[in-house]
Amino acid sequence: VQLQASGGGLVQAGGSLRLACAASGRTLSSIVMGWFRQAPGKEREFVAAVNWSAGSTYYADSVKGRFTISGDNAKDTVYLQINSVKPEDTAVYYCAARRRRALASAVWEYDYWGQGTQVTVSS
């Protein structure tokens, strides 16, 4: 599975943006997709995950209500909508995929990773 993340950039606090992750090699319905982020000097942390076949999603407590994971099966693309962005959302955002169909939040549980896209929030 190859993953290509895009959509990052500079955004003002309170604004919105949508990240995209295009997957190739496997269809979304056969894998679990997740988003992680890594701020400077910090460990990579879980943001959200989705299992299309089960119709289930999973969010980190810190982003519930502001982040939404969704996707387009026809395009094999997963999106992360970020609303009401905060300076603490500044990070490199990575999409990831795992072969097992159970939702997961640990970095080690994901088998494939995209290259990351930078999100910078100005106050």
N, CA, C and O of each residue as an XYZ file, in Angstrom:
492
protein
N       0.839     -1.186      0.000
C       0.000      0.000      0.000
C       0.880      1.244      0.000
O       1.782      1.383      0.826
N       0.607      2.130     -0.925
C       1.306      3.424     -0.946
C       0.328      4.517     -0.543
O      -0.827      4.530     -0.970
N       0.808      5.424      0.281
C      -0.035      6.497      0.796
C       0.584      7.840      0.461
O       1.788      8.040      0.622
N      -0.244      8.753     -0.002
C       0.230     10.082     -0.367
C      -0.639     11.111      0.330
O      -1.816     11.263      0.002
N      -0.063     11.814      1.287
C      -0.806     12.830      2.036
C      -0.625     14.204      1.394
O       0.422     14.507      0.822
N      -1.659     15.019      1.500
C      -1.610     16.371      0.951
C      -2.604     17.249      1.698
O      -3.400     16.764      2.502
N      -2.544     18.551      1.419
C      -3.526     19.469      1.980
C      -3.040     20.336      3.117
O      -3.764     21.219      3.576
N      -1.832     20.101      3.577
C      -1.317     20.913      4.662
C      -0.995     22.324      4.204
O      -1.038     22.637      3.014
N      -0.673     23.165      5.171
C      -0.321     24.543      4.843
C      -0.393     25.421      6.071
O      -0.457     24.941      7.203
N      -0.381     26.710      5.823
C      -0.454     27.710      6.887
C      -1.900     28.178      7.020
O      -2.523     28.570      6.034
N      -2.427     28.137      8.228
C      -3.812     28.536      8.468
C      -3.871     29.337      9.762
O      -3.123     29.072     10.702
N      -4.757     30.305      9.800
C      -4.928     31.104     11.008
C      -5.759     30.355     12.038
O      -6.629     29.553     11.697
N      -5.480     30.626     13.275
C      -6.260     30.014     14.352
C      -7.739     30.328     14.148
O      -8.120     31.449     13.815
N      -8.552     29.304     14.360
C      -9.980     29.442     14.149
C     -10.440     29.039     12.772
O     -11.636     28.871     12.533
N      -9.498     28.882     11.864
C      -9.830     28.500     10.500
C      -9.996     26.994     10.356
O     -10.034     26.253     11.338
N     -10.092     26.566      9.101
C     -10.294     25.140      8.800
C      -9.406     24.726      7.648
O      -8.969     25.551      6.846
N      -9.150     23.445      7.581
C      -8.498     22.890      6.414
C      -8.817     21.410      6.341
O      -9.242     20.791      7.316
N      -8.599     20.863      5.159
C      -8.868     19.445      4.953
C      -7.636     18.771      4.374
O      -7.108     19.177      3.339
N      -7.203     17.753      5.057
C      -6.093     16.945      4.578
C      -6.642     15.751      3.798
O      -7.742     15.265      4.063
N      -5.864     15.303      2.853
C      -6.257     14.151      2.048
C      -5.129     13.129      2.034
O      -3.950     13.474      2.108
N      -5.515     11.881      1.938
C      -4.541     10.795      1.838
C      -5.024      9.821      0.774
O      -6.035      9.141      0.954
N      -4.309      9.759     -0.318
C      -4.655      8.861     -1.407
C      -3.922      7.540     -1.219
O      -2.704      7.506     -1.043
N      -4.684      6.460     -1.259
C      -4.115      5.131     -1.074
C      -4.107      4.375     -2.396
O      -5.049      4.471     -3.183
N      -3.057      3.636     -2.625
C      -2.988      2.775     -3.804
C      -2.465      1.423     -3.373
O      -1.695      1.314     -2.419
N      -2.887      0.409     -4.075
C      -2.446     -0.929     -3.754
C      -3.490     -1.759     -3.026
O      -3.545     -2.978     -3.190
N      -4.300     -1.116     -2.238
C      -5.416     -1.793     -1.570
C      -6.585     -0.829     -1.540
O      -6.388      0.385     -1.508
N      -7.787     -1.350     -1.550
C      -8.947     -0.469     -1.452
C      -9.224     -0.135      0.006
O      -8.874     -0.892      0.911
N      -9.854      1.005      0.213
C     -10.136      1.445      1.567
C     -10.975      0.447      2.334
O     -10.853      0.324      3.553
N     -11.828     -0.264      1.618
C     -12.737     -1.181      2.294
C     -12.016     -2.364      2.923
O     -12.587     -3.077      3.749
N     -10.767     -2.575      2.537
C     -10.044     -3.738      3.045
C      -9.019     -3.388      4.114
O      -8.328     -4.271      4.622
N      -8.918     -2.132      4.455
C      -7.916     -1.730      5.433
C      -8.491     -0.700      6.406
O      -9.546     -0.111      6.168
N      -7.777     -0.505      7.493
C      -8.079      0.574      8.437
C      -7.123      1.725      8.140
O      -5.916      1.529      7.999
N      -7.676      2.909      8.050
C      -6.865      4.093      7.790
C      -6.833      4.968      9.024
O      -7.829      5.102      9.735
N      -5.683      5.558      9.268
C      -5.561      6.434     10.416
C      -4.772      7.687     10.100
O      -4.033      7.756      9.118
N      -4.949      8.673     10.961
C      -4.169      9.900     10.897
C      -3.425     10.065     12.223
O      -3.974      9.833     13.300
N      -2.174     10.468     12.111
C      -1.350     10.767     13.268
C      -0.741     12.141     13.048
O      -0.784     12.677     11.941
N      -0.176     12.707     14.102
C       0.541     13.963     13.951
C       1.746     13.978     14.879
O       1.786     13.306     15.910
N       2.721     14.768     14.469
C       3.940     14.876     15.263
C       4.385     16.323     15.290
O       4.755     16.898     14.266
N       4.341     16.898     16.474
C       4.794     18.269     16.666
C       6.296     18.256     16.950
O       6.832     17.237     17.384
N       6.975     19.372     16.711
C       8.421     19.432     16.958
C       8.762     19.040     18.388
O       8.187     19.561     19.344
N       9.700     18.119     18.519
C      10.153     17.702     19.836
C       9.219     16.759     20.573
O       9.463     16.420     21.731
N       8.163     16.337     19.918
C       7.196     15.443     20.557
C       7.080     14.132     19.797
O       7.495     14.021     18.643
N       6.511     13.152     20.464
C       6.292     11.871     19.826
C       5.086     11.941     18.897
O       4.207     12.790     19.045
N       5.074     11.046     17.961
C       3.936     10.949     17.049
C       2.725     10.481     17.839
O       2.807      9.536     18.624
N       1.603     11.151     17.623
C       0.403     10.811     18.379
C      -0.774     10.527     17.458
O      -0.876     11.064     16.355
N      -1.640      9.685     17.936
C      -2.830      9.292     17.201
C      -3.841     10.437     17.147
O      -4.009     11.186     18.109
N      -4.510     10.553     15.994
C      -5.545     11.571     15.821
C      -6.902     10.924     15.563
O      -7.864     11.177     16.288
N      -6.977     10.090     14.527
C      -8.263      9.485     14.163
C      -8.028      8.262     13.299
O      -6.976      8.111     12.677
N      -9.035      7.383     13.272
C      -8.957      6.194     12.428
C     -10.352      5.816     11.952
O     -11.356      6.180     12.564
N     -10.393      5.086     10.863
C     -11.678      4.670     10.295
C     -11.561      3.264      9.722
O     -10.555      2.883      9.124
N     -12.634      2.513      9.933
C     -12.774      1.185      9.340
C     -13.999      1.256      8.437
O     -15.130      1.292      8.921
N     -13.778      1.276      7.137
C     -14.890      1.475      6.217
C     -15.838      0.297      6.223
O     -17.055      0.482      6.191
N     -15.311     -0.895      6.265
C     -16.172     -2.067      6.182
C     -17.100     -2.165      7.378
O     -18.212     -2.680      7.260
N     -16.654     -1.675      8.533
C     -17.481     -1.722      9.738
C     -18.267     -0.430      9.938
O     -19.195     -0.372     10.745
N     -17.885      0.597      9.196
C     -18.558      1.883      9.362
C     -18.264      2.525     10.687
O     -19.125      3.205     11.245
N     -17.079      2.332     11.205
C     -16.736      2.854     12.517
C     -15.553      3.803     12.455
O     -14.676      3.682     11.599
N     -15.552      4.746     13.380
C     -14.470      5.712     13.505
C     -14.007      5.780     14.946
O     -14.686      5.324     15.866
N     -12.840      6.359     15.113
C     -12.219      6.434     16.439
C     -11.393      7.697     16.465
O     -10.607      7.943     15.550
N     -11.561      8.513     17.510
C     -10.852      9.777     17.617
C     -10.107      9.878     18.936
O     -10.533      9.338     19.957
N      -8.999     10.573     18.891
C      -8.322     10.938     20.130
C      -9.200     11.945     20.867
O      -9.874     12.764     20.242
N      -9.188     11.882     22.178
C     -10.020     12.792     22.975
C      -9.699     14.248     22.680
O     -10.579     15.108     22.730
N      -8.448     14.519     22.376
C      -8.015     15.899     22.188
C      -8.580     16.548     20.926
O      -8.539     17.771     20.789
N      -9.106     15.745     20.009
C      -9.598     16.315     18.746
C     -11.084     16.081     18.529
O     -11.642     16.555     17.540
N     -11.722     15.373     19.416
C     -13.151     15.103     19.257
C     -13.932     16.406     19.154
O     -13.723     17.343     19.923
N     -14.829     16.436     18.190
C     -15.661     17.613     17.999
C     -15.079     18.608     17.015
O     -15.810     19.452     16.497
N     -13.786     18.535     16.743
C     -13.153     19.463     15.791
C     -12.639     18.766     14.544
O     -12.595     19.364     13.469
N     -12.253     17.512     14.680
C     -11.707     16.753     13.563
C     -12.734     15.730     13.094
O     -13.457     15.138     13.895
N     -12.781     15.536     11.791
C     -13.663     14.528     11.221
C     -12.910     13.735     10.160
O     -12.336     14.304      9.231
N     -12.921     12.431     10.308
C     -12.303     11.562      9.312
C     -13.400     11.045      8.391
O     -14.467     10.630      8.844
N     -13.124     11.076      7.107
C     -14.102     10.608      6.128
C     -13.335     10.089      4.919
O     -12.105     10.099      4.890
N     -14.084      9.638      3.929
C     -13.368      9.119      2.779
C     -14.232      8.964      1.556
O     -15.459      9.046      1.613
N     -13.570      8.742      0.468
C     -14.220      8.508     -0.814
C     -13.702      7.177     -1.325
O     -12.571      7.090     -1.803
N     -14.525      6.137     -1.228
C     -14.074      4.814     -1.643
C     -13.766      4.754     -3.132
O     -12.873      4.021     -3.559
N     -14.495      5.515     -3.909
C     -14.266      5.501     -5.350
C     -12.888      6.043     -5.698
O     -12.292      5.651     -6.702
N     -12.386      6.943     -4.863
C     -11.071      7.526     -5.099
C     -10.002      6.918     -4.194
O      -8.828      7.276     -4.292
N     -10.404      6.004     -3.319
C      -9.471      5.433     -2.343
C      -8.722      6.539     -1.612
O      -7.501      6.494     -1.460
N      -9.471      7.513     -1.171
C      -8.892      8.671     -0.513
C      -9.572      8.901      0.827
O     -10.798      8.862      0.925
N      -8.780      9.138      1.846
C      -9.269      9.446      3.182
C      -8.999     10.922      3.455
O      -7.965     11.464      3.063
N      -9.941     11.556      4.129
C      -9.813     12.972      4.444
C      -9.813     13.182      5.957
O     -10.381     12.402      6.721
N      -9.164     14.247      6.348
C      -9.227     14.689      7.741
C      -9.613     16.162      7.723
O      -8.815     17.027      7.363
N     -10.837     16.423      8.112
C     -11.319     17.795      8.199
C     -10.975     18.337      9.571
O     -11.316     17.740     10.592
N     -10.298     19.474      9.586
C      -9.900     20.096     10.852
C     -10.577     21.450     10.935
O     -10.342     22.322     10.099
N     -11.406     21.623     11.928
C     -12.121     22.878     12.142
C     -11.626     23.561     13.410
O     -11.065     22.929     14.305
N     -11.849     24.853     13.459
C     -11.458     25.639     14.643
C     -10.024     25.330     15.050
O      -9.743     25.004     16.203
N      -9.128     25.439     14.081
C      -7.740     25.051     14.345
C      -7.144     25.909     15.448
O      -7.498     27.074     15.630
N      -6.222     25.286     16.179
C      -5.534     25.935     17.289
C      -4.036     25.874     17.046
O      -3.565     25.006     16.311
N      -3.283     26.780     17.649
C      -1.815     26.722     17.479
C      -1.241     25.366     17.871
O      -0.250     24.925     17.290
N      -1.845     24.708     18.836
C      -1.337     23.396     19.256
C      -1.619     22.292     18.243
O      -1.167     21.162     18.423
N      -2.354     22.601     17.190
C      -2.559     21.637     16.108
C      -1.391     21.650     15.125
O      -1.334     20.823     14.215
N      -0.471     22.578     15.305
C       0.698     22.642     14.432
C       1.514     21.358     14.552
O       1.934     20.974     15.643
N       1.730     20.712     13.428
C       2.439     19.436     13.420
C       2.558     18.946     11.979
O       1.947     19.491     11.060
N       3.355     17.912     11.817
C       3.344     17.159     10.566
C       2.289     16.072     10.733
O       2.319     15.306     11.697
N       1.368     16.013      9.796
C       0.291     15.043      9.851
C       0.599     13.891      8.901
O       0.931     14.097      7.734
N       0.481     12.683      9.427
C       0.761     11.485      8.662
C      -0.500     10.638      8.528
O      -1.280     10.507      9.471
N      -0.686     10.071      7.353
C      -1.722      9.061      7.225
C      -1.052      7.692      7.275
O       0.115      7.532      6.915
N      -1.812      6.728      7.725
C      -1.270      5.386      7.898
C      -2.361      4.366      7.626
O      -3.550      4.684      7.643
N      -1.938      3.146      7.376
C      -2.884      2.074      7.102
C      -2.425      0.802      7.794
O      -1.231      0.551      7.956
N      -3.406      0.010      8.195
C      -3.046     -1.270      8.802
C      -3.867     -2.362      8.157
O      -5.016     -2.141      7.774
N      -3.283     -3.537      8.037
C      -3.945     -4.647      7.370
C      -5.067     -5.220      8.214
O      -6.093     -5.637      7.677
N      -4.887     -5.248      9.529
C      -5.932     -5.790     10.380
C      -7.083     -4.796     10.453
O      -6.866     -3.588     10.359
N      -8.292     -5.290     10.617
C      -9.465     -4.442     10.487
C      -9.935     -3.840     11.797
O     -10.920     -3.101     11.812
N      -9.264     -4.132     12.886
C      -9.658     -3.516     14.145
C      -9.079     -2.113     14.212
O      -7.929     -1.896     13.832
N      -9.863     -1.167     14.690
C      -9.361      0.189     14.867
C      -8.220      0.174     15.873
O      -8.224     -0.615     16.818
N      -7.260      1.036     15.666
C      -6.100      1.055     16.537
C      -5.556      2.471     16.645
O      -5.783      3.308     15.772
N      -4.826      2.729     17.746
C      -4.304      4.072     17.964
C      -2.798      4.116     18.200
O      -2.231      5.198     18.355
N      -2.155      2.979     18.229
C      -0.721      2.963     18.474
C       0.044      2.990     17.163
O      -0.362      2.375     16.177
N       1.144      3.705     17.167
C       1.963      3.821     15.964
C       2.384      2.449     15.457
O       2.341      2.182     14.257
N       2.791      1.583     16.379
C       3.326      0.285     15.982
C       2.274     -0.622     15.351
O       2.619     -1.628     14.731
N       1.012     -0.281     15.500
C      -0.052     -1.128     14.965
C      -0.334     -0.869     13.484
O      -1.129     -1.579     12.868
N       0.307      0.132     12.922
C       0.091      0.468     11.523
C       1.241     -0.025     10.667
O       2.408      0.063     11.049
N       0.888     -0.546      9.501
C       1.866     -1.203      8.638
C       2.432     -0.295      7.547
O       3.551     -0.505      7.077
N       1.675      0.688      7.155
C       2.085      1.545      6.042
C       1.925      3.011      6.443
O       1.005      3.379      7.173
N       2.851      3.836      5.943
C       2.841      5.255      6.289
C       3.059      6.121      5.051
O       3.826      5.781      4.150
N       2.352      7.256      5.042
C       2.596      8.264      4.027
C       3.742      9.166      4.466
O       4.299      8.986      5.549
N       4.088     10.126      3.635
C       5.254     10.954      3.878
C       4.996     12.123      4.812
O       5.953     12.751      5.266
N       3.748     12.440      5.118
C       3.445     13.537      6.023
C       3.202     14.842      5.294
O       3.768     15.095      4.230
N       2.352     15.666      5.884
C       2.082     16.995      5.348
C       2.065     17.975      6.522
O       1.464     17.710      7.563
N       2.735     19.103      6.333
C       2.917     20.067      7.419
C       1.683     20.956      7.568
O       1.177     21.514      6.594
N       1.214     21.074      8.802
C       0.148     22.016      9.143
C       0.714     23.001     10.151
O       1.215     22.609     11.205
N       0.631     24.275      9.820
C       1.118     25.323     10.705
C      -0.024     26.282     10.996
O      -0.639     26.827     10.079
N      -0.302     26.484     12.270
C      -1.395     27.363     12.674
C      -0.806     28.622     13.292
O      -0.030     28.561     14.246
N      -1.183     29.751     12.737
C      -0.705     31.032     13.267
C      -1.760     31.614     14.210
O      -2.962     31.502     13.970
N      -1.289     32.222     15.261
C      -2.218     32.785     16.262
C      -2.544     34.240     15.970
O      -3.307     34.862     16.709
